[in-house]
């Protein structure tokens, strides 16, 4: 691996993978560091974060080697050792706190974000567009075989079977977002993706659908880039798309049962987590109307 190889690798990430110059530069830097200093992150760094970054860079490099028909001699990064157990006692009230990115995107920002996503022709962009129109999890989309989409397009009702969280098979109709699914399929075929394997392999050759795959990481990083392009200041997260669709869908329909079926929740109490925002907004609007009447406004 020479510096010229790394320069071509970085250029390929910007042109073929549509990564930002900053992301491509960081991936190339991580590959260079692993070449020069080994694949185990130094003990002084934040091991978990650095391991994920280097694993992502290594998978991008492996794909680059496959595209050039060369053998990848760089070893896969080693996972850091687990930190020693801490003796610090947790203070009262230090329980789990919900992440900020779990809050839904405001309607005005969401509409602007959708316009940006629709104009993005990258493969991760097509996956994100489907997420914005289906409320599916990222894993549900990435592990969907292209052959299942072909079967759905051949039916008038658009029905197919997809595998969701917990390994459960569910019926799903692509008629919920026909244009988005069709564009995802066409982009995958232009990328010469095989029909049988999952969509993840169209996003990144050789990838699986799990959360450590290069396909997942590419979609996550592309989402953050699209969020910045849409002017969204808060950090965008893939699961935030699912929550936003659920909240806006509930506001539009007022039907919690449909929301439960949309999210494929067996227990309505799980759906309540997603609809708390909708209920709070409905109460706030009703209280505002009440105050206007009482005060004669």
N, C-alpha and C positions, 0 to 999 in steps of 0.2 A: 504494500500500500504506500504510494508516494503522495507528495503534496499535490501533484497534478491530478491524481485520482480523487483526492478530496475536493479539489476545485471543480472537477466535473460532477462529483456527487452533489455539491452545494448548488451548482447550476441546474442539475436535474431536479432537485427538490423545488426550486422556484418555478421551473418551466413545466415539468411533467406532473408534479404533485400539487402545484399551485400554493405552496407554502409562502408565507411572508419572508422577506429577506432576513429579518431578525430571527425567525424560527429556523430557517435553513442554516444560517450562520452558527446558531447554537448547536444544532444537530451535528454539523461538520466538526465543530470544536469538541463536542463530546466524543466523537469517533476518533479524533486525533489524540485526545487525552487517553482513551482506552488503548490506543496503539502504542503510545509512548510510556504509559505508567501502569498498564494492566487494567483489568476489568473490575476489580474490587474497589468500591469507593473508599477514600481515606476515612479513617475513623473520626476525624474532626469535623466532617461535614454532616449535614442533616441527611442521614442515611436513607430514610424511606423516600424522600423527595428526589434525591440524586439517583437512587436506583431506578425509579420510574423514568426519569429523564434519559438515563443512559440506556435503559432497555428499549425505549422508544427510538433513540438514535440508532441502536444496533439493528433493530428491525427494519428501519429505513435503509440502512446500509446493506442488509441482507437482500432486500428487494432490488436495490441498485445493482448488486452483484448478479442477481438472477437476470435482470434486464440486459446486462452486458455479457452474459454468458461466461462469467468468471467464477472461480471458487472463492467462497468467503472464508478467509483464514482468521478472522477476528472472532475470538471466543465470546460466547454469550455472557453478559454481565452476571456476576454472582450476587445473589440476594444478601443484604447485610445481616449480620447476626442480630438477634433480638436483643433489645436493651435490657440491662438487669432490672429486676423488679424494684419498684420504688417503695420506700418505707413512709413516704409522706402521707399523712392522713387527709382524706378529703373533707373539706369544710362543709357544714350544713348548707344546703342550697346549691351545691356545686354539681347538680345533676345534669343530664344531657340537655343541651340547648339546640333548638332547631336552627339549621344553617340559614343564613340570610338569603342565599340564592334560591331557597325553596319557595320564596314568596313569588307570586305570579307577576308577570310583566304588565304594566299599565296599558290600557286599551290603545291610547294614541301611540305609544312606543311600539306596541305589538303590531299595529297596522303598518308602521314604517319599517319594522323589522321584516315583515312578510314580503314587502316589496323588494327589499334587498336580497332576501333568500331566493325569490323567484328569478332574479337576474343572475344568480350564480349557477354556472354550468358545470362546476366540479362535481365529482362523484360524492364526496362528503356533503356538498351542498344539496344534492338531490335527496340524500338520506334525511338531512335536517328538514327539508321541505315536507317530506312524508310525515315526519314526527309532528310538525306544526299543524298537520291536517288530520291526524288520526288519534292522537293521545296515546300511541303505543310507546312502550319502552324502547330504548336504543337497542337492547339485546333482541327484542322481538323482531325488529326490522332487519338487523344484521344477520340473524340466523335464518331468515326466510329464503328458501331456495328460489331461484329464478324460474324453475319448472312449475312451482306453485302459482306464480304470477301468470304464466302462460295458460295454465288451467283456468284461472279466474277470468282472464280476458276472453276466453272462449265461451264463457257462460253469460247468459243475459243478466242473471242476478249477481254476477261477479263474485260468487262464493268460492272460497278456498279454505284450506285448513292451515293454520300457522301455530307454531309452538311458542308459548309465552312462559312467564316466570313460573318456576316449579316444575318445568317439563310438561305442562298441561297443554293438550291440543284443543284449540277453539275454532269455531267457525268465524270467518271474517270475510266481509264483502269489500272489494276494492272500489265499489260504487260510492263509498263514503268520501273518497278522494281520487277519482279516476284519472284526472290529469296528472296529479303528483306521482301516482304509482306508475303510470305509463312513461313519464319522463325519466323516472328512476330506472325502469327496465331498459329503455332505449339507450340511456347513458351507459348502463352496464354492458349492453351488447356492443356498443361502439368501443368499449374498452377491451373487447374480445374475451369477456368473462364466460367461462363455461356455464351451460344452462343448469346443470345439476346442482353444483355446490351453492353455498349460501352467498348472500349479497356481500358479506364481509370480504370475500375473495375478490369481488369487483372493486371494492374500495382499496384494498391492499392485497396483492397476490400472495397466496399462501397463508392468509390470516384466518383465524377463527373468529367467533362472535364475542368472545369473553372480554371482560373489562380490562385485561392486560394486553390485548392485541393491538397491533399497529392500526387496524381499521378503526377501533374504538377511539384511540388517541388522536387519529387524524380528524375524526368527526368532532371530537371535543375541542381541539385547537381551532378547527375551521369555524365552529360555532362562536368562539370568543372573538375571532377576527370579524365575522359578520355582525356580531353585536356591537363592536366598536364602530364598524362602518355605518350602522344604523343610528349611532349616537346614543346608545344605551350605556349609561354610566355604571350601573351595577354589573357585577360579574355574571355572565351568562353560564348556565350549567345545563347539561342535556336533560336532566330530570325536571328542570324548571319549565321546559317546553310542555311536558305532560301536565304539570300542575296548571299552567296558564290556560291550556285548552280546556281542562276540566272546569276551572273557575268560570271562564267566559261561556262555556257551553251551559253550565248551570244557570248563569245569569240570563241567558237567552231563552232557555226552555222552562226554567223553574221546576224541572222534574228530576228529583234526586234519584229515582229508580233508573231513569235513562242514563244518568251519570254513572251510577254503579255498574250498569251493563257496559257502558263505554269503556270504563277502566278495568273491567273484568274482575271485580272484587266479589268474593264469595260472601263477605260480611259487610253489612252496611256501615258498621262502625269504622271500617277502614276508609270508606268513601267520605265519611264525615271529616276526616283530616283534610281532604282536598276541598271540601265545601264550606269550611269555616269562614273563609274570606267572603264567599257569596252571601252567607247568612249575616255576617257582620255588615256588609254593604247594604243588604236589604233593610236591616234594622236601622242603620244610619239614615237611609233615605226616608223611611217611614217616620222616624223621629224628627227629621227636618221638616217634613210636611206638617206634622203635628205642631211643631214650634211656630211655623208660619201662620197657622190658623189661630193658635192661642194668642199670638202677638199682633194679629191683624196685618201681617205683611203681605 
